[in-house]
Amino acid sequence: MPSSAGGLSFDSYDLPYVVGMTRGVQVLCCIVQLLMIYSESGSLSMFWFLLYSILCGYNLFHLSKRWYYNIDGRYDLKQFVRESEPTVRVQYGSAIFTPTLMGLIIFCTIELQNGLVHSIFKLATIVQLLLAVGQLTLEFYEVYVKGN
């Protein structure tokens, strides 16, 4: 039965393309976050500047590595559920949940003082967090509903 939205249905998407695009935008958001932290470096102490930079830099590293190698989370999610060894589960779990957890940690912990810089930083953080949650939801949908 054709859908009423001009032939488009919810299941007509290319998962690797969607994952690549969402990760690309998340990488861009992390770069914006780092630029905003660097622009605020004059009003931050060295400890907070380094802590904020390390948090955002780790998130950028993780996202860009998985984006560069075109890794989606379906295999990691299957292995995370299948494995009984705790250390292996931690490795697969960190691969799956790091963008979401780091986005949440960054959103809750980093506060910048300048109004415009703060607004741009929070906007980039919210976009990155929403894309990470959406991508995680899509991967769960692919594995558990569609069985891919």
C-alpha positions in Angstrom: 0.0 0.0 0.0 1.6 3.3 -1.0 2.1 6.0 1.6 0.3 9.3 1.3 3.6 11.3 1.6 4.4 11.1 -2.1 5.8 7.5 -2.1 8.2 8.0 0.8 7.9 5.7 3.8 9.7 5.5 7.1 11.7 2.5 6.0 13.1 4.1 2.9 16.5 5.3 4.1 20.1 4.3 3.7 21.5 3.6 7.2 25.2 4.1 6.4 24.3 7.4 4.7 22.2 8.6 7.6 24.9 7.6 10.1 27.6 9.3 8.1 25.6 12.5 7.8 24.7 12.6 11.5 28.2 11.9 12.5 29.5 14.5 10.2 27.2 17.1 11.7 28.2 15.9 15.2 31.9 16.4 14.3 31.1 19.9 13.1 29.3 20.6 16.4 32.3 19.4 18.4 34.6 21.7 16.4 32.3 24.6 17.1 32.3 23.6 20.8 36.1 23.6 20.9 36.2 27.0 19.1 33.8 28.5 21.6 35.9 27.2 24.5 39.1 28.6 22.9 37.3 32.0 22.4 36.4 32.0 26.1 39.9 30.9 27.2 40.7 34.3 28.6 38.0 34.1 31.3 38.6 30.5 32.2 41.3 29.2 34.5 43.9 26.8 33.1 42.3 23.8 34.9 38.8 24.5 33.5 40.1 25.3 30.1 42.0 22.0 29.9 39.2 20.0 31.4 36.6 21.5 28.9 39.0 21.0 26.0 39.8 17.4 26.9 36.0 16.6 27.2 35.2 18.1 23.9 38.4 16.8 22.2 37.7 13.2 23.3 34.1 13.5 21.9 35.5 14.9 18.7 38.2 12.1 18.5 35.6 9.3 19.1 33.1 10.7 16.6 35.6 11.5 13.9 37.3 8.1 14.1 33.9 6.3 13.7 32.9 8.8 10.9 36.2 8.3 9.0 35.9 4.5 9.1 32.2 4.5 8.3 31.3 2.5 11.4 27.7 2.3 12.4 26.6 0.8 15.7 24.6 -2.3 14.6 27.5 -4.7 15.0 28.6 -3.2 18.2 25.1 -3.3 19.6 24.7 -7.0 18.7 28.0 -7.8 20.3 27.2 -5.8 23.4 24.1 -7.8 23.9 25.6 -11.2 22.9 28.9 -11.1 24.9 29.0 -12.2 28.5 32.6 -11.1 29.1 32.4 -7.8 31.0 35.5 -6.2 29.5 34.3 -6.9 25.9 30.9 -5.5 26.8 32.6 -2.3 28.1 34.4 -1.9 24.8 31.3 -2.3 22.7 29.2 -0.3 25.1 31.7 2.6 25.0 31.7 2.5 21.2 27.9 2.7 21.2 27.1 5.1 24.0 30.1 7.5 24.1 28.6 10.3 21.8 25.4 10.3 23.9 27.1 10.2 27.3 29.8 12.8 26.3 27.2 15.1 24.9 25.2 14.8 28.1 28.3 15.4 30.3 29.3 18.4 28.2 25.8 19.8 28.3 25.6 19.5 32.1 29.1 20.5 33.1 30.5 23.2 30.8 29.4 26.7 31.4 30.8 29.7 29.5 30.4 33.3 30.6 30.0 35.4 27.4 26.3 35.4 26.3 26.8 34.9 22.6 29.6 32.4 23.0 27.5 30.5 25.6 24.5 30.5 23.3 26.4 29.2 20.3 28.1 26.6 22.5 24.8 25.4 24.0 23.2 25.3 20.6 26.0 23.2 19.2 25.8 20.9 22.2 22.1 20.4 22.0 22.3 19.6 18.2 25.1 17.1 18.9 23.2 15.5 21.7 20.0 15.2 19.8 21.8 13.7 16.8 23.6 11.2 19.1 20.3 10.2 20.7 18.6 9.9 17.3 21.4 7.9 15.9 21.4 5.6 18.9 17.6 5.2 18.5 18.0 4.4 14.8 20.6 1.8 15.5 18.4 0.1 18.2 15.5 0.2 15.6 17.7 -1.4 13.0 18.9 -4.2 15.3 15.7 -5.0 17.2 12.8 -4.1 15.0 14.2 -4.7 11.5 16.6 -7.4 12.5 19.6 -6.1 10.5 
